């Protein structure tokens, strides 16, 4: 943050900081709600995968075994607890700057855990890494976008390594390896998503300043 | 239902940060939890709230019911459905959770006199279910934490007797009895805080 001559932030900087904190606060709430909706929706799909669905026009055969279903249920409950923690923090006015890093880190950790138990990098659930990066955008923090992007890439690389060398004792696993070009494309897409969102965040300040300047110039002019 | 109170526009009767307008939760905070501005004197927090600050920094409008509770309710229902094959007893838990939610929904609907929209009644039911599930979870956690500690202490005490008239019966009574106190207290406090007084 820029400072004036005596080391104290200027009024404009201070106002910008306050506005940013309110937007961060609101963004955390929206991100938490969307996270909860996402957990709910994906768990619903998991239930259908477990029990099957036949609506005539839409048929989904059961493809998930009991062990994975129980593990996914427990991880879903854990994810719901993360959401509850964020909700309680917001309601109680506990809102340190690192709360968003904690919640995003939990998202990345839980997603990577589920993917490790599922089909690894072959699972269609890997697209949730993109959703986590997009959620970070709601908090208007460039550092959070970097963190989410780096975390998503690290999580994906972990999955690739696990698919190649890892195993869980007593856990039946199919071949999860992917062709190299597929891996490179996915990692590049994750990185570019973070870069594009970061550019959007960088332009927000300029947008606000331009808007304020135009308002100031037009004040007192003809309607 | 209680909304997300800190995101509402400040009320005049409550202490607020004079710099950002955030509601303050303690009587004499050292600094604001939102903008981190230091509030050195009590006069800072008692300062007259400037209504213009809300427009200047555009504090979000109150959105009433917190939709997160609705999603929590749906998720609780889904988890119960997901576990019902493995543990059919969870349907009893679901029945216990759903009863107060249903009562609240029916009472609120009848109090409204007019025909409430089915979507709002469903939303109210799920939000109540979410609150009951969370309160139940917290109460059970408080109960087991206390119960476990008292039980462990009781077993240690009995082990000191080293076989002379060892009696484990009282441990069950003491640990369950002790667990009920914090469990009940947590349930009471959370219901008081979260459960809406009006439909």
Interface residues (C-beta under 8 A of the other chain):
Chain A: X14 X15 X17 X18 X19 X21 X22 X25 X26 X29 X32 X33 X36 X37 X39 X40 X43 X44 X46 X47 X50 X51 X66 X69 X70 X73 X76 X77 X80 X83 X84 X87 X90 X91 X92 X93 X94 X95
Chain B: X4 X5 X6 X7 X19 X20 X22 X23 X24 X25 X33 X34 X35 X56 X57 X58 X59 X60 X66 X67 X68 X71 X72 X74 X75 X78 X79 X81 X82 X83 X85 X86 X134
